């Protein structure tokens, strides 16, 4: 091939390659993946057959279901809690029974604040969080955090692993348990971050904050928590981890069982004995 023809062919190929490269750069990007919509179980459906009452598996574990009462960050009973019960999958309940045996050997006992949580309750939390006018519980539960930041900082969200039935909120209490304070609606509220002798006394050991305290001080390993409260958090985490539970690092009280039979399911039956299948 003559040199002049070869040079012309080379220029033509170079031009075609450049055009192809530009076209490739201008190709529209693939759409970003979107989160799947949450479809809760039908509200009229009963719980699966492997859901149980914790009190039937281990009656020695204290049950203090705050969302069935007015003493919680919403300030009223939450949707889906007609009865103050702890419902869990049998897998989680049996694991919690083993935690209780280990805790009793350490001179401690378990107190649960929340167990299975219906999807309607998680939705109720979201509605509450989106109402900036409702600040009635701020003085106790989120004294330092603007309500508008509760989503961004990971304190409230939906869906929640509680709705699959193998997540529990809990603490340790002494043996024997001391008397618990009685909450009276309308009473002056004390910050959940206040010292143990000042904040609401629910009978639990000193964990450095109260339950459902929306504050970085409630992060399990917050370095400001030292001494006895830190030792109590570490003891709870150690006992729970030894029996298959995983802590959420922003809440010292929140544990999910790793062997959750329904990890991607968000049930919506109410917290009530009638939700359980007849034995």
Residue, then its C-alpha position, 0 to 999 in steps of 0.5 A: x500500500x502506498x505511504x500516502x494511502x496508508x496515512x489516509x487510512x490511519x487518519x480515518x481509523x483515528x477519527x472513527x475511534x474518537x467519535x466512538x469514544x465521545x459517544x460512549x462518554x455521552x451515554x446516559x448513566x444507569x438509573x440509581x437503585x431505589x430502595x424497595x417499598x416496605x409491605x407489612x403483613x396484613x394487619x388482620x393476620x395472626x402472628x406466625x406459629x413460632x411467635x411466643x410470649x416471653x413470659x411463657x418462656x422465662x417468667x423471671x424476666x421483667x417486662x416494662x413495655x413503655x410504648x403501651x404507656x404514656x411514658x415514652x418519647x411520643x407521650x402517649x400509648x403507641x399504635x399497635x400496643x393494646x397490651x403491655x406484652x413482650x412477643x418474640x420469635x421462639x428463637x429470640x425468646x429462647x436465646x434471651x432465656x439463656x442470657x437471663x441465666x447468665x445474668x443471674x449468675x452475675x447477680x443481675x436480671x433482665x428488664x425488657x422495654x420493647x420486643x416485637x413492634x408492629x409496622x403501624x407503631x413504626x409508622x406512628x413514630x414517623x408521623x410524630x417525628x414529622x410534627x414539629x409542634x409536638x415537643x411535650x417530651x423533649x425535656x426528657x427524651x431528646x433534650x439536646x437534639x432538635x426534633x428535626x434531626x432525629x431521622x438524620x441521626x438514626x434515632x427514628x426510622x422505618x422500617x425497623x428490625x423490631x417488626x420481624x420479631x427478633x429484636x429487643x430493647x432491654x437493660x439489667x437490673x439488680x437482684x433483688x430489683x429495687x422499687x420502680x418510680x411511678x410515672x404520672x402524666x404531666x409530672x416535670x420531666x428530667x433529662x435522660x442524660x442527667x445523673x442516675x440519681x436525678x433522671x427517672x428511676x425505672x429500677x434498672x442499673x446505671x447505664x449512663x442514660x435512660x432508655x430511649x435517650x436520643x443523645x450521643x451519650x446513649x451510644x454504646x461506646x461513647x467515651x464520656x461514659x466511664x466507671x460503673x455505667x460503662x461496665x454495665x453496658x459492657x456486661x450487657x453486651x457481653x452477655x447478649x453477644x454470647x447468645x447470638x445478639x448484635x448491638x446497635x451502636x447508637x443505642x446501648x439497649x437495642x439488640x437484634x438476634x443474628x439468627x432472625x427467622x424473618x430478617x426481611x419481613x415487617x409484621x403488623x399484627x398488634x401486641x396482644x395475646x389474641x395475635x398469637x396462634x392457639x397452642 
